[in-house]
Amino acid sequence: MAKPADYWQSADLKAIEENGLIREDVMEKIWDISKIPLPFTDIVGTDTCTNSYTEWTTDKLDEPQLGGWVVDGADSDQNDAKGGKRLGNHCGILTKEVQVSARARASDTIGRGDELSYQVMMRQRELRRNVEANALGIQGSQSDDGDTQPGIPAGLAAMMTPFDTGSGYDQPGFSGGGWGDVTPGAAPVGLTEMMVRDAAQEAWEGGADPGYLMSVPGLIRKLSEYMFTSSSRIATLTRDTRGITGGAEALGTVNTFITDFGVTMDFIPNRIQRAYDVAGTGDGCAAFLFDPAYFRLSFLRGYRVEDLAKTGLSDKRLMSVDWTLKALNPDAGRVLLDLDYAADVVLG
């Protein structure tokens, strides 16, 4: 049926200057996919510190020794006392700032009641993600000189005892009251099953129980995929569920690995952890095998929101956190550096 030529249509309403007369149909909700799970923050503990440079001490038992017998009635002529080691890390300040006009706050906006409150909430989430990312970084520590040099806490990759991946990286460790920057090697290297096993053995023999292997999602995926290969012979692609559902359930991942030493190691993909450039030849990443009982995020000033002076028709808020990372014992795990997260994992 043909329509009359004089129909007043929806298209006519939309065509009216400016932007038409039909109201927009917009859901009163903001769909944010950038979730804020913080795997490292959630696993390790937190504490407080009272100075911008915070210290702690470590100690360990001697390796077991054979021999050392003494004769009956012998005088004591030795002293086996030891003092351990003193370590420390500098605090660093991270901030976010928002400035929202009075008109923006008074406007009827989509998905939030008050624009300033919404901006503060979102920037606080970003601040927490930035702490997680920096805590897992390769940077060394730096003191705040009160002028142009900010305080920087060393990242976990610079503090943990390294496992030699063969890339030629340099990890100076702790010296002179600070941690040196990690210098990547000549090229990223592919992860192997033997690296994981050997690193876990080194840590376990040293007294640690590394219950987590954390890295960027790409590396964790490659490790999981390897577990299904004929070289690995560890996992199967299906699980028999006939007693429950009458069929088989397809499995696409391995997320737990029981080491040769009885330690259950969970594979943790961390979407916050950042990859880094390896000598200009490609991107690499670190993998952390660690016992979370020996690591802390420490706060000199916790997460805060403070009003800034009002200088006009806008409201300002400053969000800040003053924090550092403590590796209470760097031997409580191993860090594997300069790994190629795009390379297939092999046996080794």
C-alpha positions, 0 to 999 in steps of 0.5 A: 500500500503506497503511503500518502505523499504528505506523511509527517515521518520520523525522518522529518523530525530528525531532519529539523535543524539543529539535531532534530526533535527526537530524543536520544535513547541512551541507557542510563548506565556506563559499561566499563570493561576495564575491570580492576582485579589486581592479582599481585595486590590481592595475593601479597600482604600490605603494611605501613612504613613511617619513613620515605626509606624503609628497611628490613632484615633478611636471614637464612640458614647455612647449607646442611654440612656433612662432618663437623664431628667433635671429640667428647669433652672438647672445648668450644672454640668457635662462634657460628653467629651471623647477622643476616642482611639489611635491605631497604626500598624508597617510597614513591608518590603517584597522583591523579588530579581532576578539575570539573566545572560547576556547570558540568556538575549541575548538568544532567549527565548520562550514567552518573549523578555527579560528574566530580564524584564519577571522575574521582572514582574512575581516577582512583581505580587508575591509581590502584592499577598504576601501583600494581603495574609499577610494583611488577616493573623492572625499575630500580629504586631512587631517592627523592631529592626534594627538587627534580628527582622523585622517589621511585620504589624498585619493582619486583623484577629488580628485587627478586633473586633472578633465574638465568634465562640466558638472555644476557640481562643484568640485574644488579640487585641491592647495593649501597642502599638501593636497587639497580635497574634491570638492563635487558639482554640482547634479545627475548628468549622463549620460556621452556618447561625446564626453566619453570622446573629448575627455577622452582627447584632453586627456590624450593631448595633455598627454603621457599614454597613458590605457590604462584607463577605470575606473568602477562596474559600472553605468556601464561596462555603459551604455557597453558597451551604447551601443557596439552602438547605431546612434548609435555604429556601433562594435560588432556583436552577433555574431562569425563563428566558423564556421571554429571552431564552425560558427556565430556567437558572440553578443557582449554587451559591449565592453571595449576602445576604441581612441582616435583617438590610437592608445591602447588603452583597456580598460573596467574595471568596479570592484565596489569603487568606491563611488557618491556622492550628488550634491547630494541629487538622485541618485547619481553616480559618477566615471570614471577615464581614467588611465595607471597608470604615474603612480599608486601606493599607498604604505604607511607600515606595510603590512598587519599582524596584531597580538596584543592583550593577553589580558584574559580567556577570549578572543583578540584580533587587530588588523589595520591598514594605514597608507597613502596614494595618490600621483598622481605626475602628476595630468595622466596622465589625466582624471577625469569627475565626477558621472556618472549611472550609470543614464542611457543613454550617448549620442553627445553 
